[in-house]
């Protein structure tokens, strides 16, 4: 059995004179959660500055669910020091909590000096990574509350922008939409799967990246198409049509890749709940189309807010992504950052390469296909993850859409900067 030493310091505040309140003795350092790998033996240290009777003090570690984690033994590092090594044995993936008690032995009397609060322990399959702290989970929930209504209103406005004649023209010449669909729902998920297998990510985190890869393009594609002089009408049409198509492709991809990863045995993939979440997000597009046909006077007002709403979503996405990133980017592995960069880059390059070289599409159409293929709707992935999966798995999966969103925004802003710089240089020449 693989044995790994995972050291977590439990710092004790130096007591004053006499008996102090429990809160002044024991506190967990910066970690409010412990993440361990399944079927391993791990250890953490408990350090104390309790000096009143240090040679006869001891700790007791209790676990809520011993089917997930079992305490093997607790040993003192040296006879006269209050540093204890706690060895635990993990079973299969799961979630539990542990509590540490500091006791003092005087004669035959055992006195409880201090008792910690329960510390969350999550056991995952594969190698562990830094887990999202509680404040990051709270921030994720806040991001959904703030951004999701704006996204839904923007989807409705997009629906108002769609003309039936545009849909008929896409039906007659569907190649850009079909190419975008193939890249988004076939090539990108497979690319994400390959990357997660190359770096041997934990199953839940790998599934988070794959789920993000299978999301359609977001409203940001419209803004980027505008800034890069792409086909704006096509951008709106592709965003709406591929979002509707994702009602079927995302559950199908989730089912297929969860079985390939072996997740079906350890994690239930809630396909019905996932489809319900997608339907609630895609429905505003249909509402917008109906408003356009039945009440065009109101549709005009909604059409006017597409640009400011889309700009707001992009700005909010960058801001929330940076804020969220501050919680985990300092401890996240380099391979996760690299995967986050490679996913949108692959979609952008493949979309432009196929549309320009193989299918010889016009320049504005090539730009739009590339943008819609490479800029995923990370908020959709985040909403599906947070609303469909248990909290422990959702926390780990949520790292993926944030990394991909930050990477896509950074890459697109760089492309826009280079494009406009070259454009200004050409004008000067």
ZABATOR-148029 format. One record per residue (C-alpha): residue in three letters; x, y, z. Coordinates in Angstrom, 3 decimals, decimal comma. Example, Ala and Ser with C-alpha at 12.3 -4.5 7.8 and 13.67 -1.06 7.14 Angstrom:
+-----+----------+----------+----------+
|  aa |        x |        y |        z |
+-----+----------+----------+----------+
| ALA |   12,300 |   -4,500 |    7,800 |
| SER |   13,670 |   -1,060 |    7,140 |
+-----+----------+----------+----------+
//
This chain:
+-----+----------+----------+----------+
|  aa |        x |        y |        z |
+-----+----------+----------+----------+
| UNK |    0,000 |    0,000 |    0,000 |
| UNK |    1,283 |    3,401 |   -0,911 |
| UNK |    2,264 |    5,383 |    2,175 |
| UNK |    2,468 |    9,130 |    1,982 |
| UNK |    3,217 |   11,657 |    4,652 |
| UNK |    0,950 |   14,667 |    4,499 |
| UNK |    1,913 |   17,054 |    7,265 |
| UNK |   -0,654 |   19,505 |    8,562 |
| UNK |    0,473 |   21,772 |   11,411 |
| UNK |   -1,994 |   22,436 |   14,193 |
| UNK |   -0,762 |   25,575 |   15,921 |
| UNK |   -1,611 |   26,274 |   19,533 |
| UNK |   -1,683 |   29,803 |   20,903 |
| UNK |    0,598 |   30,281 |   23,878 |
| UNK |   -1,562 |   30,269 |   26,997 |
| UNK |   -1,455 |   32,964 |   29,615 |
| UNK |   -1,646 |   32,395 |   33,335 |
| UNK |   -4,154 |   29,883 |   34,628 |
| UNK |   -6,893 |   28,184 |   32,687 |
| UNK |   -7,646 |   29,911 |   29,362 |
| UNK |  -10,737 |   29,576 |   27,216 |
| UNK |  -10,584 |   26,706 |   24,750 |
| UNK |  -10,402 |   29,098 |   21,816 |
| UNK |   -7,052 |   30,471 |   23,045 |
| UNK |   -5,330 |   27,083 |   22,931 |
| UNK |   -6,169 |   25,215 |   19,771 |
| UNK |   -6,614 |   26,425 |   16,239 |
| UNK |   -6,094 |   24,903 |   12,823 |
| UNK |   -3,553 |   26,885 |   10,855 |
| UNK |   -4,637 |   28,036 |    7,376 |
| UNK |   -6,409 |   24,815 |    6,448 |
| UNK |  -10,043 |   24,352 |    7,303 |
| UNK |  -10,159 |   21,133 |    5,282 |
| UNK |   -7,876 |   18,125 |    4,788 |
| UNK |   -7,725 |   16,420 |    1,392 |
| UNK |   -6,312 |   12,881 |    1,235 |
| UNK |   -5,852 |   10,242 |   -1,424 |
| UNK |   -7,925 |    7,070 |   -1,172 |
| UNK |   -6,483 |    3,724 |   -0,022 |
| UNK |   -3,311 |    5,223 |    1,445 |
| UNK |   -1,749 |    5,763 |    4,837 |
| UNK |   -1,172 |    9,424 |    5,617 |
| UNK |   -0,113 |   11,454 |    8,636 |
| UNK |   -0,418 |   14,918 |   10,065 |
| UNK |    1,211 |   16,554 |   13,070 |
| UNK |   -0,451 |   18,209 |   16,023 |
| UNK |    1,797 |   20,763 |   17,717 |
| UNK |    1,201 |   22,222 |   21,162 |
| UNK |    2,775 |   24,800 |   23,425 |
| UNK |    0,874 |   23,601 |   26,427 |
| UNK |    3,626 |   23,736 |   29,082 |
| UNK |    1,750 |   23,375 |   32,358 |
| UNK |    2,133 |   19,592 |   32,353 |
| UNK |    3,499 |   18,895 |   28,913 |
| UNK |    5,121 |   15,525 |   29,619 |
| UNK |    1,798 |   14,047 |   30,762 |
| UNK |   -0,477 |   15,730 |   28,221 |
| UNK |   -1,843 |   13,732 |   25,319 |
| UNK |   -4,300 |   14,077 |   22,450 |
| UNK |   -7,266 |   12,031 |   21,278 |
| UNK |   -8,320 |   12,137 |   17,617 |
| UNK |  -11,854 |   11,013 |   16,793 |
| UNK |  -13,358 |   10,524 |   13,327 |
| UNK |  -17,058 |   10,712 |   12,525 |
| UNK |  -17,098 |    8,061 |    9,786 |
| UNK |  -14,478 |    5,336 |   10,181 |
| UNK |  -15,521 |    3,734 |    6,896 |
| UNK |  -13,827 |    6,679 |    5,169 |
| UNK |  -10,862 |    7,392 |    7,496 |
| UNK |   -9,492 |    5,375 |   10,417 |
| UNK |   -6,963 |    6,571 |   13,010 |
| UNK |   -4,104 |    4,050 |   13,064 |
| UNK |   -2,104 |    5,508 |   15,958 |
| UNK |   -1,046 |    8,695 |   17,722 |
| UNK |    2,564 |    8,985 |   18,884 |
| UNK |    4,560 |   11,683 |   20,663 |
| UNK |    7,622 |   12,813 |   18,722 |
| UNK |    9,805 |   13,077 |   21,864 |
| UNK |    9,023 |   12,220 |   25,496 |
| UNK |    8,982 |   15,815 |   26,753 |
| UNK |    7,589 |   17,619 |   23,688 |
| UNK |    3,991 |   18,193 |   22,807 |
| UNK |    4,315 |   17,314 |   19,157 |
| UNK |    2,184 |   14,378 |   18,096 |
| UNK |    2,167 |   12,385 |   14,880 |
| UNK |   -1,296 |   11,188 |   13,881 |
| UNK |   -1,332 |    8,364 |   11,327 |
| UNK |   -4,594 |    7,727 |    9,482 |
| UNK |   -5,672 |    5,115 |    6,968 |
| UNK |   -8,056 |    6,074 |    4,166 |
| UNK |  -10,549 |    3,796 |    2,476 |
| UNK |  -12,532 |    4,618 |   -0,663 |
| UNK |  -13,539 |    8,140 |   -1,750 |
| UNK |  -15,812 |    9,934 |    0,697 |
| UNK |  -16,220 |   12,757 |    3,157 |
| UNK |  -16,021 |   12,873 |    6,944 |
| UNK |  -14,721 |   15,059 |    9,790 |
| UNK |  -12,264 |   14,664 |   12,646 |
| UNK |  -11,827 |   16,340 |   16,013 |
| UNK |   -8,709 |   16,726 |   18,190 |
| UNK |   -8,861 |   16,815 |   22,001 |
| UNK |   -5,960 |   17,868 |   24,248 |
| UNK |   -5,964 |   16,100 |   27,646 |
| UNK |   -3,912 |   16,590 |   30,800 |
| UNK |   -3,167 |   13,675 |   33,155 |
| UNK |   -2,639 |   14,648 |   36,808 |
| UNK |   -2,289 |   11,602 |   38,997 |
| UNK |   -5,279 |    9,490 |   38,058 |
| UNK |   -7,387 |   12,436 |   36,912 |
| UNK |   -7,846 |   13,081 |   33,203 |
| UNK |   -8,686 |   16,719 |   32,485 |
| UNK |   -9,869 |   17,998 |   29,104 |
| UNK |   -7,778 |   21,070 |   28,327 |
| UNK |   -8,972 |   21,844 |   24,851 |
| UNK |  -11,189 |   20,517 |   22,074 |
| UNK |  -11,015 |   21,593 |   18,445 |
| UNK |  -13,956 |   22,083 |   16,158 |
| UNK |  -14,615 |   19,401 |   13,566 |
| UNK |  -12,202 |   19,582 |   10,638 |
| UNK |  -13,515 |   18,543 |    7,230 |
| UNK |  -11,711 |   15,558 |    5,669 |
| UNK |  -12,282 |   14,629 |    2,023 |
| UNK |  -10,871 |   11,458 |    0,484 |
| UNK |  -10,562 |   11,411 |   -3,308 |
| UNK |   -9,478 |    8,827 |   -5,836 |
| UNK |   -6,056 |    9,611 |   -7,301 |
| UNK |   -3,489 |   12,071 |   -6,040 |
| UNK |   -4,891 |   14,882 |   -3,921 |
| UNK |   -4,727 |   18,562 |   -4,815 |
| UNK |   -5,406 |   21,615 |   -2,761 |
| UNK |   -9,113 |   21,738 |   -1,966 |
| UNK |  -11,256 |   24,840 |   -2,222 |
| UNK |  -11,589 |   26,433 |    1,210 |
| UNK |  -14,969 |   27,328 |    2,636 |
| UNK |  -14,629 |   31,004 |    1,730 |
| UNK |  -13,985 |   29,974 |   -1,886 |
| UNK |  -17,152 |   27,861 |   -1,905 |
| UNK |  -19,100 |   30,797 |   -0,515 |
| UNK |  -17,623 |   33,025 |   -3,194 |
| UNK |  -18,635 |   30,504 |   -5,881 |
| UNK |  -22,219 |   30,576 |   -4,629 |
| UNK |  -22,169 |   34,378 |   -4,585 |
| UNK |  -20,822 |   34,426 |   -8,150 |
| UNK |  -23,726 |   32,265 |   -9,313 |
| UNK |  -26,258 |   34,475 |   -7,539 |
| UNK |  -24,825 |   37,638 |   -9,115 |
| UNK |  -23,962 |   36,454 |  -12,614 |
| UNK |  -26,622 |   33,859 |  -13,418 |
| UNK |  -29,567 |   36,326 |  -13,644 |
| UNK |  -27,471 |   38,564 |  -15,919 |
| UNK |  -26,595 |   35,570 |  -18,110 |
| UNK |  -30,251 |   34,500 |  -18,355 |
| UNK |  -31,357 |   38,018 |  -19,328 |
| UNK |  -28,567 |   38,141 |  -21,900 |
| UNK |  -29,718 |   34,818 |  -23,374 |
| UNK |  -33,245 |   36,229 |  -23,690 |
| UNK |  -31,857 |   39,316 |  -25,439 |
| UNK |  -29,899 |   37,058 |  -27,803 |
| UNK |  -33,135 |   35,269 |  -28,672 |
| UNK |  -34,725 |   38,629 |  -29,533 |
| UNK |  -31,850 |   39,319 |  -31,909 |
| UNK |  -32,440 |   36,175 |  -33,964 |
| UNK |  -34,387 |   36,651 |  -37,178 |
| UNK |  -36,285 |   33,731 |  -38,666 |
| UNK |  -34,676 |   34,537 |  -41,990 |
| UNK |  -31,259 |   34,128 |  -40,362 |
| UNK |  -32,266 |   30,707 |  -39,070 |
| UNK |  -33,465 |   29,748 |  -42,547 |
| UNK |  -30,137 |   30,828 |  -44,058 |
| UNK |  -28,276 |   28,764 |  -41,469 |
| UNK |  -30,469 |   25,807 |  -42,345 |
| UNK |  -29,511 |   26,237 |  -46,013 |
| UNK |  -25,802 |   26,775 |  -45,198 |
| UNK |  -25,223 |   25,062 |  -41,849 |
| UNK |  -21,487 |   24,395 |  -42,255 |
| UNK |  -20,225 |   27,010 |  -39,715 |
| UNK |  -22,668 |   25,796 |  -37,064 |
| UNK |  -21,925 |   22,124 |  -37,776 |
| UNK |  -18,181 |   22,763 |  -37,640 |
| UNK |  -18,518 |   24,641 |  -34,360 |
| UNK |  -20,696 |   21,861 |  -32,947 |
| UNK |  -18,182 |   19,182 |  -33,952 |
| UNK |  -15,307 |   21,056 |  -32,309 |
| UNK |  -17,225 |   21,932 |  -29,144 |
| UNK |  -18,992 |   18,645 |  -28,537 |
| UNK |  -16,581 |   16,064 |  -30,021 |
| UNK |  -13,006 |   17,315 |  -30,408 |
| UNK |  -12,736 |   19,553 |  -27,334 |
| UNK |  -14,106 |   17,003 |  -24,811 |
| UNK |  -11,730 |   14,387 |  -26,219 |
| UNK |   -8,865 |   16,889 |  -26,013 |
| UNK |   -9,754 |   17,614 |  -22,401 |
| UNK |   -9,875 |   13,883 |  -21,687 |
| UNK |   -6,414 |   13,374 |  -23,197 |
| UNK |   -4,930 |   16,226 |  -21,141 |
| UNK |   -6,379 |   14,927 |  -17,876 |
| UNK |   -5,063 |   11,425 |  -18,616 |
| UNK |   -1,594 |   12,702 |  -19,523 |
| UNK |   -1,321 |   14,460 |  -16,151 |
| UNK |   -3,238 |   11,757 |  -14,248 |
| UNK |   -5,668 |   14,117 |  -12,536 |
| UNK |   -8,092 |   12,877 |   -9,871 |
| UNK |  -11,272 |   11,568 |  -11,456 |
| UNK |  -13,622 |   14,268 |  -10,170 |
| UNK |  -11,297 |   17,079 |  -11,279 |
| UNK |  -10,744 |   15,412 |  -14,659 |
| UNK |  -14,495 |   15,204 |  -15,132 |
| UNK |  -14,765 |   18,916 |  -14,286 |
| UNK |  -12,393 |   19,789 |  -17,137 |
| UNK |  -14,202 |   17,490 |  -19,577 |
| UNK |  -17,582 |   18,952 |  -18,605 |
| UNK |  -16,202 |   22,459 |  -19,194 |
| UNK |  -14,887 |   21,367 |  -22,598 |
| UNK |  -18,301 |   20,135 |  -23,700 |
| UNK |  -19,998 |   23,475 |  -22,913 |
| UNK |  -21,094 |   25,678 |  -25,839 |
| UNK |  -19,674 |   29,115 |  -26,475 |
| UNK |  -20,753 |   31,906 |  -24,165 |
| UNK |  -22,074 |   35,403 |  -24,723 |
| UNK |  -18,514 |   36,688 |  -24,663 |
| UNK |  -18,105 |   35,342 |  -28,199 |
| UNK |  -20,357 |   38,143 |  -29,450 |
| UNK |  -18,129 |   40,811 |  -27,905 |
| UNK |  -14,921 |   39,227 |  -29,178 |
| UNK |  -16,435 |   38,861 |  -32,668 |
| UNK |  -17,290 |   42,562 |  -32,540 |
| UNK |  -13,773 |   43,558 |  -31,444 |
| UNK |  -12,099 |   41,319 |  -34,041 |
| UNK |  -14,475 |   42,239 |  -36,900 |
| UNK |  -16,035 |   38,815 |  -37,134 |
| UNK |  -19,532 |   37,882 |  -38,285 |
| UNK |  -21,655 |   39,165 |  -35,388 |
| UNK |  -24,937 |   37,710 |  -36,672 |
| UNK |  -23,305 |   34,302 |  -37,001 |
| UNK |  -21,829 |   34,634 |  -33,495 |
| UNK |  -25,264 |   35,218 |  -31,977 |
| UNK |  -26,839 |   32,423 |  -34,035 |
| UNK |  -24,086 |   29,936 |  -33,132 |
| UNK |  -24,262 |   30,808 |  -29,434 |
| UNK |  -28,024 |   30,294 |  -29,342 |
| UNK |  -28,224 |   27,177 |  -31,511 |
| UNK |  -25,280 |   25,430 |  -29,821 |
| UNK |  -26,648 |   26,268 |  -26,377 |
| UNK |  -29,898 |   24,540 |  -27,350 |
| UNK |  -27,938 |   21,597 |  -28,779 |
| UNK |  -25,997 |   21,274 |  -25,514 |
| UNK |  -29,224 |   20,080 |  -23,867 |
| UNK |  -28,454 |   16,729 |  -25,471 |
| UNK |  -24,693 |   16,734 |  -26,060 |
| UNK |  -23,606 |   17,627 |  -22,507 |
| UNK |  -25,522 |   14,763 |  -20,835 |
| UNK |  -24,337 |   12,350 |  -23,541 |
| UNK |  -20,687 |   13,393 |  -23,132 |
| UNK |  -21,053 |   13,281 |  -19,353 |
| UNK |  -22,393 |    9,735 |  -19,508 |
| UNK |  -19,706 |    8,532 |  -21,935 |
| UNK |  -16,680 |   10,075 |  -20,210 |
| UNK |  -17,847 |    9,255 |  -16,687 |
| UNK |  -17,840 |    5,585 |  -17,705 |
| UNK |  -14,458 |    5,900 |  -19,439 |
| UNK |  -12,997 |    7,491 |  -16,293 |
| UNK |  -14,592 |    4,839 |  -14,104 |
| UNK |  -16,588 |    7,473 |  -12,231 |
| UNK |  -19,898 |    5,672 |  -12,555 |
| UNK |  -18,974 |    3,387 |   -9,650 |
| UNK |  -17,901 |    6,126 |   -7,222 |
| UNK |  -19,852 |    9,199 |   -8,357 |
| UNK |  -23,442 |    9,358 |   -9,518 |
| UNK |  -23,782 |   11,525 |  -12,624 |
| UNK |  -27,195 |   13,215 |  -12,262 |
| UNK |  -28,149 |   13,343 |  -15,942 |
| UNK |  -31,773 |   14,351 |  -15,289 |
| UNK |  -30,751 |   17,175 |  -12,950 |
| UNK |  -28,092 |   18,242 |  -15,453 |
| UNK |  -30,638 |   18,407 |  -18,286 |
| UNK |  -33,028 |   20,374 |  -16,066 |
| UNK |  -30,274 |   22,899 |  -15,291 |
| UNK |  -29,373 |   23,223 |  -18,974 |
| UNK |  -33,032 |   23,600 |  -19,918 |
| UNK |  -33,512 |   26,404 |  -17,400 |
| UNK |  -30,521 |   28,225 |  -18,909 |
| UNK |  -31,448 |   27,586 |  -22,559 |
| UNK |  -35,162 |   28,402 |  -22,135 |
| UNK |  -34,641 |   32,212 |  -22,152 |
| UNK |  -33,395 |   31,944 |  -25,744 |
| UNK |  -36,745 |   30,479 |  -26,800 |
| UNK |  -38,524 |   33,155 |  -24,771 |
| UNK |  -36,552 |   35,809 |  -26,652 |
| UNK |  -37,489 |   34,314 |  -30,029 |
| UNK |  -41,169 |   34,294 |  -29,015 |
| UNK |  -40,979 |   37,926 |  -27,842 |
| UNK |  -39,389 |   38,845 |  -31,179 |
| UNK |  -42,294 |   37,305 |  -33,094 |
| UNK |  -45,204 |   38,223 |  -30,816 |
| UNK |  -44,136 |   41,550 |  -29,284 |
| UNK |  -41,397 |   43,105 |  -31,453 |
| UNK |  -41,799 |   46,484 |  -29,712 |
| UNK |  -40,450 |   44,936 |  -26,490 |
| UNK |  -37,797 |   42,965 |  -28,337 |
| UNK |  -36,231 |   46,240 |  -29,486 |
| UNK |  -35,475 |   47,220 |  -25,892 |
| UNK |  -33,898 |   43,846 |  -25,143 |
| UNK |  -31,790 |   43,982 |  -28,308 |
| UNK |  -30,311 |   47,301 |  -27,188 |
| UNK |  -28,888 |   45,802 |  -24,000 |
| UNK |  -27,028 |   42,915 |  -25,658 |
| UNK |  -23,749 |   44,807 |  -25,978 |
| UNK |  -23,701 |   46,333 |  -22,456 |
| UNK |  -24,887 |   43,060 |  -20,896 |
| UNK |  -22,265 |   41,041 |  -22,755 |
| UNK |  -19,555 |   43,516 |  -21,755 |
| UNK |  -20,776 |   43,347 |  -18,160 |
| UNK |  -20,643 |   39,540 |  -18,188 |
| UNK |  -17,076 |   39,552 |  -19,526 |
| UNK |  -15,948 |   42,130 |  -16,945 |
| UNK |  -17,740 |   40,291 |  -14,129 |
| UNK |  -16,255 |   37,017 |  -15,316 |
| UNK |  -12,718 |   38,380 |  -15,224 |
| UNK |  -13,262 |   40,047 |  -11,842 |
| UNK |  -14,895 |   37,020 |  -10,238 |
| UNK |  -12,307 |   34,738 |  -11,798 |
| UNK |   -9,433 |   36,780 |  -10,368 |
| UNK |  -11,128 |   36,951 |   -6,967 |
| UNK |  -11,812 |   33,227 |   -7,020 |
| UNK |   -8,319 |   32,544 |   -8,291 |
| UNK |   -6,815 |   34,289 |   -5,278 |
| UNK |   -8,245 |   31,497 |   -3,120 |
| UNK |   -6,518 |   28,620 |   -4,881 |
| UNK |   -4,101 |   29,704 |   -7,619 |
| UNK |   -1,241 |   30,149 |   -5,138 |
| UNK |   -1,445 |   26,460 |   -4,279 |
| UNK |   -2,651 |   24,937 |   -7,515 |
| UNK |   -0,244 |   22,765 |   -9,481 |
| UNK |    1,406 |   24,031 |  -12,641 |
| UNK |   -0,136 |   21,195 |  -14,649 |
| UNK |   -3,650 |   22,471 |  -13,887 |
| UNK |   -2,714 |   25,954 |  -15,094 |
| UNK |   -1,248 |   24,453 |  -18,254 |
| UNK |   -4,389 |   22,409 |  -18,929 |
| UNK |   -6,496 |   25,534 |  -18,426 |
| UNK |   -4,399 |   27,351 |  -21,038 |
| UNK |   -4,337 |   24,509 |  -23,574 |
| UNK |   -8,104 |   23,896 |  -23,691 |
| UNK |   -9,266 |   27,252 |  -25,167 |
| UNK |   -6,089 |   27,553 |  -27,249 |
| UNK |   -6,855 |   24,205 |  -28,913 |
| UNK |  -10,420 |   25,282 |  -29,749 |
| UNK |   -9,289 |   28,622 |  -31,179 |
| UNK |   -6,558 |   27,111 |  -33,356 |
| UNK |   -8,623 |   24,143 |  -34,559 |
| UNK |  -11,647 |   26,322 |  -35,350 |
| UNK |   -9,618 |   28,783 |  -37,398 |
| UNK |   -7,520 |   26,096 |  -39,095 |
| UNK |  -10,475 |   23,993 |  -40,259 |
| UNK |  -12,655 |   26,926 |  -41,314 |
| UNK |   -9,918 |   28,763 |  -43,238 |
| UNK |   -7,732 |   25,968 |  -44,622 |
| UNK |  -10,098 |   23,035 |  -45,127 |
| UNK |  -13,473 |   24,687 |  -45,758 |
| UNK |  -12,237 |   28,025 |  -47,210 |
| UNK |  -14,771 |   30,172 |  -45,355 |
| UNK |  -14,667 |   33,990 |  -45,495 |
| UNK |  -12,392 |   35,766 |  -43,028 |
| UNK |  -15,113 |   37,113 |  -40,686 |
| UNK |  -16,756 |   33,677 |  -40,566 |
| UNK |  -13,412 |   32,009 |  -39,755 |
| UNK |  -12,890 |   34,393 |  -36,845 |
| UNK |  -16,366 |   33,719 |  -35,491 |
| UNK |  -16,051 |   29,937 |  -35,770 |
| UNK |  -12,682 |   30,069 |  -33,987 |
| UNK |  -14,071 |   32,268 |  -31,195 |
| UNK |  -17,201 |   30,175 |  -30,694 |
| UNK |  -15,075 |   27,007 |  -30,657 |
| UNK |  -12,453 |   28,262 |  -28,213 |
| UNK |  -14,333 |   30,443 |  -25,724 |
| UNK |  -16,418 |   28,116 |  -23,568 |
| UNK |  -19,380 |   29,171 |  -21,438 |
| UNK |  -17,619 |   28,576 |  -18,123 |
| UNK |  -20,552 |   29,997 |  -16,153 |
| UNK |  -22,761 |   27,298 |  -17,655 |
| UNK |  -20,272 |   24,634 |  -16,549 |
| UNK |  -20,083 |   26,161 |  -13,074 |
| UNK |  -23,878 |   26,295 |  -12,777 |
| UNK |  -24,261 |   22,671 |  -13,877 |
| UNK |  -21,544 |   21,529 |  -11,450 |
| UNK |  -22,800 |   23,462 |   -8,431 |
| UNK |  -26,479 |   22,658 |   -9,012 |
| UNK |  -26,087 |   18,999 |   -9,994 |
| UNK |  -23,353 |   17,370 |   -7,881 |
| UNK |  -22,737 |   16,787 |   -4,153 |
| UNK |  -20,792 |   19,609 |   -2,505 |
| UNK |  -17,500 |   17,725 |   -2,025 |
| UNK |  -17,254 |   16,737 |   -5,699 |
| UNK |  -18,625 |   20,099 |   -6,866 |
| UNK |  -15,894 |   21,937 |   -4,944 |
| UNK |  -13,157 |   20,034 |   -6,731 |
| UNK |  -14,805 |   20,207 |  -10,174 |
| UNK |  -15,326 |   23,981 |   -9,876 |
| UNK |  -11,582 |   24,554 |  -10,205 |
| UNK |  -11,812 |   23,548 |  -13,889 |
| UNK |  -14,278 |   26,157 |  -15,247 |
| UNK |  -12,539 |   28,967 |  -13,364 |
| UNK |   -9,139 |   28,031 |  -14,775 |
| UNK |  -10,520 |   27,668 |  -18,312 |
| UNK |  -12,455 |   30,956 |  -18,054 |
| UNK |   -9,388 |   32,866 |  -16,832 |
| UNK |   -7,220 |   31,321 |  -19,550 |
| UNK |   -9,732 |   32,008 |  -22,334 |
| UNK |  -10,186 |   35,629 |  -21,221 |
| UNK |   -6,431 |   36,169 |  -21,059 |
| UNK |   -5,834 |   34,598 |  -24,474 |
| UNK |   -8,672 |   36,531 |  -26,130 |
| UNK |   -7,585 |   39,853 |  -24,637 |
| UNK |   -4,065 |   39,184 |  -25,915 |
| UNK |   -5,431 |   38,375 |  -29,396 |
| UNK |   -7,553 |   41,554 |  -29,400 |
| UNK |   -4,536 |   43,610 |  -28,309 |
| UNK |   -2,287 |   42,155 |  -31,027 |
| UNK |   -5,034 |   42,520 |  -33,664 |
| UNK |   -5,676 |   46,180 |  -32,877 |
| UNK |   -1,952 |   46,950 |  -32,660 |
| UNK |   -1,355 |   45,456 |  -36,104 |
| UNK |   -4,412 |   47,252 |  -37,446 |
| UNK |   -3,127 |   50,624 |  -36,214 |
| UNK |    0,336 |   49,880 |  -37,616 |
| UNK |   -1,179 |   49,059 |  -41,011 |
| UNK |   -3,064 |   52,366 |  -41,025 |
| UNK |    0,113 |   54,300 |  -40,249 |
| UNK |    1,920 |   52,559 |  -43,104 |
+-----+----------+----------+----------+
//
